Amino acid sequence: MNIIQILAQELSATAAQITAAVELMDDGATVPFIARYRKEATGGLDDTQLRTLSERLQYLRELEERKQTVLKSIEEQQKLTPELAAAVAACDNKTALEDLYLPYKPKRRTKAQIARENGLQPLADLLLNEQPQDTEAAAQAYIGDNVPDTKAALDGARAILMEQFAEDAALIGGLREKLWREAGIHAQVIAGQEQAGEKFGDYFDHREAVCTMPSHRALAVLRGRNEGVLTVSLKYQPDETPITEQSEYEQIIARQFRISDGHKWLKDTVRLTWRAKIFLSLELDALNRLKEQADSDAITVFARNLKDLLLAAPAGRLTTLGLDPGYRNGVKCAVVDDTGKLLDTAIVYLHQENNMFAALSAMIRRHQVKLIAIGNGTASRETDKIAAELVKSLPEMGLHKIVVSEAGASIYSASELAAKEFPELDVSLRGAVSIARRLQDPLAELVKIDPKSIGVGQYQHDVNQSQLAKSLDAVVEDCVNAVGVDVNTASAPLLARISGLNQTLAQNIVAYRNENGAFASRKQLLKVPRLGEKTFEQAAGFLRINGGSEPLDASAVHPEAYPIVAKMLEKQGITAAELIGNRDKIRHIRAADFIDERFGLPTIIDILNELEKPGRDPRGEFQTASFAEGINEISDLEVGMVLEGVVSNVANFGAFVDIGVHQDGLVHISALANRFVQDPREVVKAGDVVKVKVIEVDAARKRIALTMRLDDETGSGSPKNRPSENRRADKGGKPRQQRQQQIGNTAMADAFAKLRK
C-alpha cells in the first residue's frame, strides 16, 4: 500500500479524505484551520485525527526515504534481487527495514568477515547443510597459512554461522516479538545504594512483565538505573530453568536452520549466538521499546492535563488582587484591572499581620478589587487565612478568594518576556501579576510559560524532550485556536499561537496596534508588515475584533464565508447586527438553501451556530472549591474526614487532589468510582472540584491517601472496599484486586516520592 492507503486504513477514513488533508498540510495549512474551515475537503476529520495523520505522515515519509537509501546501498553492492526489493517495499516500520538491511549494512571488519577472507565460508556451509558429526575431520581440509589448526578453522566457521543466524530478518523479527510478549523485567538495588536511593525502595527487587508495565513504573525503574541506584535486566526464562538446558528461543533458532538435536557443535553455536549476540541486542531493543511506550504514555497524560488546565474556565474580567505567598521575603501583592493591566503593587509580611491586613484592605478599597488570587506555594495557607478575614470584614466589596496553582510563575517572572512587559518592576512582584492574571484568564496567561514548567506532567524530565515539546506545543495551539483571541487586547505570546502566525508576526501585530490604535476590522490586518493573504487566510477566523466596523469580525465566521452570510441577510431582509444572536430568525434559515460549490452543509451549519452564539467560549463555567476551615496542615487531617478539593493533576494510576494543605492527596485509580476504571480521565480531569474522604495520613512521609468513594471504610486498602469489577482475575492468574493493590502500593510510592522531592 502507498502512504495514502496506509493512513486511510489507520484512521478509518477514505483515500479522498486523506489526500485532501495531506495536500492542505503540504500547502502550509495548520491543523486548527483544516479542522474548522476545511470540513468539506477532509470529510470532517477532527483535530485529533489530523494530529495523528500529521505525525504518521512524517513517519511514513521518513520510512520511504530510508527505503530508497537502503535499496540504493544494496544495489551498489550488486546484491539486490527482486525478492529482496519486494521485501524492502513491504516493510511497514523502521525496525523491520533495518532487520532486512543488517546483512548488507556497511560495518567494521568482523570476525566473520575475516573468516570469509580466509576461505572458511565453504566450511561453514558444509557444517550447517550436511551437519557431519566429526567436525574436526571436516575442518582439516581448511588449514592453511591464515588458519593454523582445526580449532581456528572451526572458530572461524562458527563466527560466520553466528553472524548468519543473527542477521536473519524473519527470525530476529519473530524472536523480538516473542521476547516482548513473554520476558520479565528485573530491577535490583546496587549494593551500597540502599540509603541514597531510598525513593526507589519499591524497586529494590522488582519483577514484572515488560509488555504490561505501566509507564510510571517503567520510567521510575529507568530513572533509578540512570541515577546509579538500580540494575535493570530482562529475564527470558524462569529462574528455575537450569542454564545448561536449551531455552525455547534457542530451539526456535535451531528449527529455523534445521539443526539436528544430536549435533552438539551446532547446538553450542546456536546457544552462543542467542546468549552472546541475539539476546543482548533484543534486550536493548525491548528496553528501548519500553522507554518509548512509557514516554508516549507519559506525554499523553501531560498533554491531556495541560489541555484541561488551559481550557479551565476563566474567572472573568474582574479587578483582581494577586498574592504570591512567602515567609522571609514577604507576600508579594499585585492588583490588575479587568483587562489585566497592572494597577498597584506592594509587599506585606505575615509576621506583621495587622499591618498586612490594613495594607490589603486599603488596596482592595482603592481599586475596587473583586477577586483575590492566592498562589498555592509556601505560606499559602497562612495567606489564605488572612484573605478569608478580608472577605468577611469587607462584605460590601463582594470579594471572592481562590487558591490557584503558581506553577511556572517564577519562570515567567525571570523571563525576557516579563522583563519587556514590566521593565521597572521587581522580579518577585511579576509573579504576583501572573497569579492574578491566570485566575482572570488561565489560557491567556499560561501561554507565556514553557508548557513543561506548568507542572502537570509525569516524569516529564525523563521522557523524550523533543517529542514532549512537540506534543505540548500542539496542545497549546489547539486550545488557543479553539477559544480564539481578541486581536486588540491579546499579548504577543498569545497571538503567536494562532494558526498561521509566529513570534515575528505576533510582534508586528502588537507593534502596529500600538502605533495605529485598535484594529477596526479583520481586513486591516493585511496592513501589518509581512502578514500576507496566505497568513490572513489561516489566522483570520481565530482573531476577534469586538466593536469594529464589521459585526461578523467578532465571531468565528471566516471572512471567506462573509458572502454566504450576506445572502442570508438579503433573503431575510435584515442587517447583520439584527441577525447575530437572534435565535428565532436564525432558526428560520434553511442551511441547504446556501450550499454552493465551495461551501457545503458542515460549514453552513457552523456559520449558523456561530451566528446564534457569536464568539462563544468553549470553556466551562468557573467554579471553586471550599476548603475546610481549620485544615491548614497535614497534622490537621484525620482519617474519615470528607473534604472538598480541586484535582491538580491526573496520572495513569490516579488523581492528585489539592485539599487545602501543603501536600496534594492521591486518589488511587481503584478509589475513583464504584466500578472498574481503565483511565482516570473517565472520571476526573485537572481543575475539577471533587469531594474526597481521607483514608490514610502519613505525616512523617507527607502522604495522604484519599478516596472518592465516600462510602468506603477508613483504612480502605482492604479488598472488601474494592468494587467487584476490580477483583476479576487478570491474564497472569492473579486476582484483579491483588494486582491493583500491588500497583497501588508502587504507584503511591512513586507519587509521594515525587511530592516529597
VOKOLVEX-13945 format. One record per residue (C-alpha): x, y, z. Coordinates in steps of 0.25 Angstrom, whole numbers, padded with zeros to 4 digits, always signed. Example, Ala and Ser with C-alpha at 12.3 -4.5 7.8 and 13.67 -1.06 7.14 Angstrom:
+0049-0018+0031+0055-0004+0029
END
This chain:
+0000+0000+0000+0004+0014-0002+0005+0025+0009-0009+0030+0006-0015+0016+0006-0008+0013+0019-0013+0026+0026-0027+0023+0021-0027+0009+0027-0021+0014+0041-0031+0026+0042-0043+0018+0037-0044+0029+0026-0045+0029+0011-0033+0032+0002-0040+0044-0003-0041+0050+0011-0026+0047+0014-0022+0052+0000-0029+0065+0003-0023+0067+0017-0009+0063+0012-0010+0074+0001-0015+0084+0011-0003+0081+0020+0007+0081+0009+0002+0095+0005+0004+0100+0019-0010+0099+0025-0010+0097+0040-0018+0086+0048-0027+0096+0055-0030+0103+0041-0033+0090+0034-0041+0084+0045-0050+0097+0046-0051+0103+0032-0048+0091+0022-0058+0081+0027-0063+0079+0013-0050+0075+0007-0046+0066+0018-0060+0060+0021-0060+0065+0035-0047+0060+0040-0045+0066+0054-0033+0072+0061-0029+0059+0068-0029+0051+0055-0022+0062+0047-0011+0062+0058-0009+0047+0057-0009+0048+0042+0002+0058+0042+0011+0050+0051+0009+0037+0044+0011+0045+0030+0024+0049+0035+0028+0035+0040+0024+0028+0027+0031+0039+0018+0043+0037+0026+0041+0021+0025+0040+0023+0009+0053+0032+0009+0060+0021+0017+0055+0010+0008+0061+0017-0004+0074+0019+0003+0075+0004+0007+0071+0000-0007+0082+0009-0013+0092+0003-0004+0089-0011-0007+0089-0009-0022+0103-0002-0021+0107-0015-0015+0101-0023-0026+0093-0031-0017+0079-0026-0019+0069-0037-0024+0055-0035-0028+0051-0043-0015+0059-0034-0006+0054-0021-0013+0040-0026-0011+0043-0030+0004+0048-0015+0006+0036-0009-0001+0027-0017+0008+0033-0012+0021+0023-0004+0029+0032+0000+0040+0047+0005+0042+0051-0007+0051+0047-0018+0041+0054-0010+0030+0067-0009+0038+0066-0024+0041+0066-0027+0026+0077-0017+0023+0086-0023+0034+0094-0033+0026+0097-0022+0015+0099-0011+0024+0114-0006+0024+0120-0009+0037+0134-0010+0043+0142-0023+0040+0136-0034+0048+0142-0048+0051+0132-0054+0041+0137-0045+0030+0152-0049+0034+0148-0063+0033+0142-0062+0020+0154-0055+0015+0162-0067+0020+0153-0076+0011+0145-0082+0023+0131-0079+0017+0130-0093+0010+0133-0100+0023+0122-0092+0030+0113-0096+0019+0117-0111+0020+0115-0111+0035+0101-0105+0034+0096-0112+0022+0102-0126+0024+0104-0126+0039+0115-0136+0040+0118-0141+0054+0133-0141+0052+0135-0126+0051+0150-0127+0053+0151-0136+0041+0143-0126+0033+0152-0115+0037+0165-0122+0034+0163-0118+0019+0163-0103+0022+0176-0102+0030+0186-0092+0023+0195-0080+0025+0184-0072+0031+0177-0084+0038+0188-0091+0046+0179-0102+0052+0165-0109+0053+0161-0100+0065+0164-0087+0057+0156-0093+0045+0144-0097+0054+0145-0084+0061+0144-0076+0048+0133-0085+0043+0125-0082+0056+0127-0067+0055+0121-0068+0040+0109-0076+0045+0107-0067+0057+0106-0055+0048+0097-0062+0038+0087-0066+0050+0087-0053+0056+0085-0046+0042+0073-0054+0038+0062-0043+0037+0050-0052+0039+0056-0060+0051+0060-0047+0058+0046-0041+0056+0039-0053+0062+0049-0054+0074+0047-0039+0077+0032-0040+0078+0033-0053+0086+0043-0047+0095+0034-0035+0097+0021-0043+0100+0028-0053+0110+0040-0046+0116+0040-0040+0130+0048-0028+0135+0056-0030+0148+0061-0018+0155+0070-0019+0167+0077-0009+0176+0092-0007+0174+0099-0011+0187+0102+0001+0196+0092+0010+0189+0080+0006+0198+0080+0019+0207+0084+0028+0195+0073+0022+0186+0062+0021+0197+0052+0028+0188+0053+0015+0178+0051+0006+0190+0039-0001+0183+0048-0006+0172+0060-0011+0180+0055-0025+0176+0044-0023+0166+0039-0033+0155+0029-0030+0145+0025-0034+0131+0031-0024+0122+0020-0023+0112+0009-0019+0122+0018-0010+0131+0011+0003+0133+0018+0016+0129+0020+0022+0142+0027+0009+0148+0035+0008+0135+0040+0022+0136+0043+0021+0151+0051+0008+0149+0059+0014+0137+0062+0027+0145+0067+0018+0156+0076+0011+0147+0081+0025+0141+0084+0030+0155+0092+0018+0158+0083+0012+0169+0077+0000+0161+0081-0010+0151+0071-0014+0141+0071-0027+0133+0062-0035+0124+0059-0050+0128+0055-0058+0117+0053-0071+0124+0049-0075+0138+0059-0074+0149+0058-0089+0152+0062-0093+0138+0076-0099+0138+0085-0091+0129+0090-0103+0123+0077-0107+0117+0073-0101+0104+0063-0089+0104+0051-0089+0095+0058-0077+0088+0070-0086+0084+0060-0097+0080+0054-0087+0070+0067-0083+0064+0071-0098+0063+0058-0101+0056+0060-0089+0046+0073-0094+0041+0069-0109+0042+0079-0113+0052+0079-0127+0057+0076-0129+0072+0088-0138+0073+0099-0129+0067+0106-0123+0079+0115-0113+0072+0104-0107+0064+0095-0106+0077+0106-0100+0084+0107-0090+0073+0093-0087+0074+0094-0085+0089+0105-0075+0088+0098-0068+0077+0086-0066+0085+0092-0062+0099+0104-0054+0094+0099-0048+0081+0084-0048+0079+0078-0047+0093+0087-0035+0097+0082-0028+0084+0068-0031+0087+0069-0028+0101+0073-0014+0097+0062-0013+0087+0052-0017+0098+0057-0007+0108+0057+0004+0097+0043+0000+0093+0038+0000+0108+0044+0014+0109+0037+0019+0096+0024+0014+0100+0026+0019+0114+0030+0033+0108+0018+0033+0099+0008+0029+0111+0014+0040+0120+0014+0050+0109-0001+0047+0106-0004+0049+0121+0004+0062+0121-0003+0067+0109-0017+0064+0114-0015+0070+0127-0009+0082+0120-0021+0083+0111-0031+0082+0123-0023+0093+0130-0022+0103+0118-0037+0101+0116-0040+0103+0130-0052+0113+0132-0047+0128+0134-0052+0135+0146-0055+0147+0136-0052+0161+0134-0051+0166+0149-0041+0174+0156-0032+0164+0163-0022+0164+0174-0011+0154+0173-0004+0149+0185+0010+0142+0184+0012+0136+0198+0025+0135+0205+0031+0136+0219+0044+0142+0219+0042+0151+0206+0028+0154+0210+0015+0153+0202+0016+0160+0188+0004+0167+0184-0001+0172+0171-0014+0178+0166-0018+0177+0152-0031+0183+0145-0041+0175+0137-0032+0175+0125-0020+0170+0132-0013+0184+0133-0005+0186+0145-0010+0196+0155-0003+0195+0168+0008+0186+0176+0012+0184+0190+0020+0175+0199+0014+0171+0212+0019+0161+0223+0011+0150+0230+0018+0153+0244+0012+0167+0243-0002+0162+0242-0009+0176+0246+0000+0184+0236-0003+0173+0225-0018+0173+0228-0018+0189+0227-0010+0190+0215-0018+0179+0207-0031+0185+0211-0027+0199+0206-0022+0193+0193-0036+0186+0191-0044+0198+0194-0035+0207+0186-0036+0199+0173-0050+0192+0176-0044+0178+0175-0054+0167+0173-0045+0155+0173-0033+0150+0181-0024+0140+0175-0014+0133+0185-0002+0125+0180-0002+0111+0185+0013+0111+0190+0020+0113+0203+0011+0120+0213-0001+0119+0204-0010+0114+0216-0006+0126+0225-0008+0136+0214-0022+0129+0210-0026+0131+0225-0024+0146+0224-0031+0146+0211-0043+0139+0217-0043+0150+0228-0043+0161+0218-0055+0155+0211-0062+0155+0224-0058+0169+0228-0062+0175+0214-0075+0169+0211-0079+0182+0203-0068+0179+0193-0074+0165+0189-0060+0159+0190-0057+0144+0186-0043+0137+0189-0038+0126+0181-0025+0118+0183-0018+0116+0169-0006+0108+0164+0006+0117+0164+0014+0106+0155+0023+0114+0145+0020+0127+0151+0035+0129+0156+0040+0125+0142+0031+0135+0135+0036+0146+0145+0050+0144+0141+0047+0142+0126+0051+0152+0115+0036+0154+0112+0033+0158+0127+0045+0168+0126+0040+0174+0114+0026+0175+0119+0030+0181+0133+0044+0186+0132+0043+0195+0144+0036+0184+0153+0044+0175+0163+0045+0161+0158+0038+0156+0171+0026+0165+0168+0024+0160+0154+0020+0146+0160+0008+0152+0167+0004+0159+0154+0004+0145+0147-0004+0139+0158-0015+0150+0157-0016+0149+0142-0016+0133+0142-0029+0134+0150-0035+0144+0141-0032+0136+0128-0023+0124+0130-0021+0122+0115-0016+0136+0112-0006+0136+0124-0001+0121+0123+0003+0122+0108+0014+0131+0113+0021+0120+0121+0028+0108+0115+0018+0097+0116+0028+0088+0122+0028+0097+0134+0014+0097+0137+0015+0085+0146+0004+0075+0141+0013+0065+0136+0018+0051+0140+0033+0049+0140+0034+0060+0130+0049+0061+0130+0051+0047+0127+0043+0046+0114+0048+0049+0100+0049+0065+0101+0047+0068+0086+0035+0059+0086+0029+0065+0098+0031+0079+0093+0025+0076+0080+0012+0070+0087+0011+0081+0097+0012+0092+0086+0001+0085+0078-0008+0085+0091-0006+0100+0093-0008+0103+0078-0021+0095+0078-0026+0101+0091-0023+0115+0087-0030+0114+0074-0042+0107+0080-0044+0119+0089-0040+0130+0079-0033+0143+0083-0037+0158+0083-0027+0164+0074-0028+0177+0081-0024+0172+0095-0016+0159+0093-0001+0159+0096+0009+0155+0086+0011+0141+0092-0004+0138+0091-0005+0143+0077+0008+0135+0073-0001+0122+0076-0011+0126+0066-0012+0118+0053-0002+0123+0043+0005+0133+0052+0018+0132+0058+0026+0141+0068+0031+0151+0058+0017+0153+0052+0011+0154+0066+0021+0165+0070+0017+0172+0057+0003+0172+0060+0005+0177+0074+0014+0188+0069+0004+0192+0058-0007+0193+0069+0002+0201+0078+0005+0211+0067-0008+0212+0060-0018+0209+0071-0028+0197+0071-0032+0189+0059-0045+0193+0053-0047+0181+0044-0040+0168+0041-0037+0173+0027-0028+0184+0034-0019+0172+0038-0014+0171+0024-0006+0185+0026+0002+0178+0037+0017+0176+0031+0019+0162+0026+0005+0158+0028+0000+0153+0014-0012+0147+0008-0008+0133+0011-0005+0136+0026-0018+0144+0027-0026+0132+0022-0020+0123+0033-0022+0133+0044-0034+0142+0042-0044+0132+0047-0038+0131+0060-0036+0146+0062-0047+0154+0068-0050+0169+0067-0061+0174+0077-0068+0187+0074-0062+0188+0060-0068+0193+0047-0072+0178+0043-0080+0171+0053-0076+0157+0048-0062+0161+0051-0065+0158+0066-0070+0143+0062-0062+0131+0058-0069+0132+0044-0057+0133+0034-0056+0145+0025-0057+0136+0013-0071+0132+0017-0076+0146+0019-0083+0145+0005-0091+0134+0010-0096+0142+0022-0099+0153+0012-0108+0144+0004-0115+0140+0017-0117+0155+0021-0122+0158+0007-0132+0147+0008-0137+0151+0022-0137+0166+0018-0129+0170+0031-0115+0175+0035-0104+0166+0041-0106+0173+0055-0121+0169+0055-0117+0155+0051-0106+0152+0060-0111+0146+0073-0125+0145+0069-0129+0131+0071-0143+0132+0064-0138+0138+0051-0126+0128+0050-0135+0116+0052-0144+0121+0040-0131+0120+0031-0130+0107+0023-0116+0103+0022-0118+0095+0010-0122+0107+0002-0108+0113+0003-0099+0101-0001-0091+0104-0013-0078+0099-0020-0069+0104-0009-0077+0103+0004-0084+0090+0008-0094+0087+0019-0084+0085+0030-0079+0100+0028-0093+0106+0027-0097+0099+0040-0084+0104+0047-0088+0118+0042-0102+0117+0047-0097+0112+0060-0087+0123+0061-0097+0134+0058-0107+0129+0069-0096+0130+0079-0085+0139+0073-0071+0137+0079-0076+0127+0089-0065+0122+0099-0064+0106+0099-0059+0107+0113-0068+0103+0124-0073+0111+0136-0064+0116+0147-0064+0108+0160-0056+0108+0172-0054+0098+0184-0058+0102+0198-0046+0097+0207-0050+0093+0221-0048+0103+0232-0036+0100+0241-0030+0090+0231-0016+0096+0228-0006+0085+0230-0005+0070+0229-0005+0069+0244-0019+0075+0244-0025+0064+0236-0032+0052+0242-0035+0038+0235-0050+0039+0231-0051+0053+0228-0059+0057+0216-0053+0069+0209-0055+0077+0196-0043+0079+0187-0038+0082+0173-0032+0072+0164-0018+0077+0162-0012+0066+0153-0017+0053+0147-0007+0041+0145-0009+0027+0139-0010+0022+0153-0020+0032+0159-0022+0047+0162-0015+0057+0171-0025+0066+0179-0022+0079+0186-0030+0079+0199-0024+0091+0205-0011+0086+0212+0003+0087+0207+0003+0073+0200-0007+0068+0190-0014+0055+0193-0015+0043+0184-0028+0037+0180-0023+0023+0174-0030+0019+0161-0037+0008+0169-0043+0018+0178-0049+0028+0168-0062+0021+0166-0071+0009+0170-0067+0002+0157-0055-0002+0149-0047+0010+0144-0038+0007+0132-0034+0022+0131-0035+0032+0142-0039+0043+0132-0052+0035+0130-0056+0041+0144-0048+0053+0146-0039+0064+0140-0030+0075+0144-0038+0086+0150-0050+0078+0155-0056+0081+0168-0058+0068+0176-0062+0062+0189-0052+0052+0195-0050+0044+0208-0037+0043+0216-0034+0028+0217-0019+0029+0221-0010+0040+0226+0005+0038+0228+0010+0052+0233+0025+0047+0234+0026+0043+0219+0016+0054+0215+0006+0044+0209-0009+0046+0208-0018+0035+0203-0032+0039+0198-0044+0032+0192-0055+0038+0184-0064+0026+0188-0069+0033+0201-0076+0020+0206-0062+0013+0207-0058+0010+0221-0046+0016+0227-0033+0009+0224-0039+0005+0211-0027-0003+0205-0036-0016+0208-0042-0024+0197-0056-0022+0203-0055-0008+0200-0051-0010+0185-0062-0011+0174-0065-0025+0169-0060-0021+0155-0046-0019+0161-0045-0033+0167-0046-0040+0154-0035-0050+0150-0024-0044+0141-0017-0051+0130-0006-0055+0139-0015-0062+0148-0014-0052+0160-0028-0047+0165-0030-0033+0159-0031-0028+0174-0017-0033+0177-0011-0027+0165-0018-0014+0167-0013-0014+0181+0001-0017+0177+0000-0006+0166-0006+0004+0176+0006+0002+0186+0017+0005+0176+0009+0016+0169+0006+0023+0183+0021+0022+0186+0025+0028+0172+0015+0039+0174+0019+0043+0188+0033+0041+0186+0031+0052+0175+0023+0061+0184+0034+0059+0195+0045+0063+0186
END
